[in-house]
Amino acid sequence: MLIDKDVPAKEVHYLIRSYGAGFVHVNETRHTHNLIISPQTLKTVWPMERIENLSLELLEPALALEPEVLLIGSGTALIFPPARLVADLLSRRIGLEVMNTASACRTYNILATDGRHVVAALVVAETSLPSIEQGRG
């Protein structure tokens, strides 16, 4: 999928340019660890190991950014967080979408460039994400 990198929304400082097996390329930097990204903030250290164990405490760096939509990229497979966590997020009136990391990368760019206050918490440290170079010629 190609996303034109020359037309981001005015206040979008961080866009995902490509992703693949064990990496996400944000702007001009390749990241190989789990991360949290919003249009204005990039947190390159997110000590999340298993989506099944995800908690409000582990999501605090993402929630501190006050998203209207929170994307959780669960790695190569679609793995849902605990139901209690989903209920807690919905009670805070935060839209939640859980998907594999490749889909979360694409969805993040679409929502960010559309001006939405989106935050994506991405599991990156895996070795089997399909490689997709976005906007590379």
N, C-alpha and C positions, 0 to 999 in steps of 0.2 A: 504494500500500500504506500503510495506516495503522498506526502503532505508537504505542500509548498512552504518551505522555511522562510520565504521572504514576505509572507503576509500574516504574521501572528498578530493577535489582538494587542492593542497598545500597551497594556500593563502586564503582559505575559513575559516574565524574565526567564522562565525555565520551560523548555519543550523537549520532548523525547525525540531524538533524531533517528535512532535505530535501537534494536534489541536483538538478542540472540542467546545462544547457549552460555549462560552464566554471566551475561552483561546487559546493561542498559546504558545507552549513550545519551547523556543529557547535555544539550548545547554542544560544546566541543570536547566534553570529558566523558571518558568511558568509566563506568562504575561496575564493580564486580561483587558488591555487597548489597544486602537488603537496604532499601532506602524509602524515604518519604518525600514526596514532591507536591508542591502547589505552584500556581503561576508565579508567586513571589518568593517562595522559600524552597530550599533543597537541604534535606537532612540526610547526610550520606552514611550515617551510622544508625541502624535500627536493629537492635539485638533480638530479633524474632526468629525462632527456630522452627516451630511447627504451628501451622494455622489452627490445628485442633486445640492447641493450648493458648490461643490468643485471648488476651484479657484487656479490660479497660486500662489497666496500668501500662501494658505494652503499647497500647494505642494512644496514650497520653500525648506524645509528641505530635501526632496527627490531629488529635482533638483540640490541642492548644491553638491550632490554626483556624479554628471555628469554621469548618467546612459546611456548606449546604449539602454537598454530596461527598461521600467517602467511598472511594474505590479500593477494594482489597484485591491485589493480584496474588493469587495463592500458589504461584509457581507453575510448573508444567501441567498440573492436573487441577481440575476444579475441586476444591476442598472447602467446605463451609466451616466457618467458625462456630463455636458453641452457641446454641439457641439463646441462652441467657444473655450473651454479649449482643446478639442481634436485637433482642428485645430492649436492652439498655440503650443502644444507639437510637432505636426508633422512638423510645420515650423521650430522648433528647431532641427529637425532631430533626435528626440527621438522616438524609437519604443514604442508603447503603446499597452498593452493588458489589457482589463477590463474583470474580471470574478468574480465569488463568491470567498469568502475568502478561502474556502477549496481548490478550484482549484488553487488559487494563491499560497497557501503554497506549494503544490506539484510542480507546475511549477517553483517556485523560487528555490527549491532544485535542480531540474534538471539543470536549467540554471547556477546556482552558481557552482555546481560541474563540469560543462562542461567548466568552466573558463570564462563565459560571465560576463560582467559588468552589472549586473542586480540589480535593486532596487525594492523592493515591499513595497507599502503603503497599510497596511492591516486594515480593519475595524474588530475589535475583540470584542468590547464591545456589544455583542448581546447574546442572550440566546439560540439560536436554531441552531448553527452550528452542523452538525453531528460529533460525536466523532470518531476520527481515531487516534490510537496510532501507530506511525511509529517507527520502530526499537526497540520496547519494547518486551522483551521476557518473 
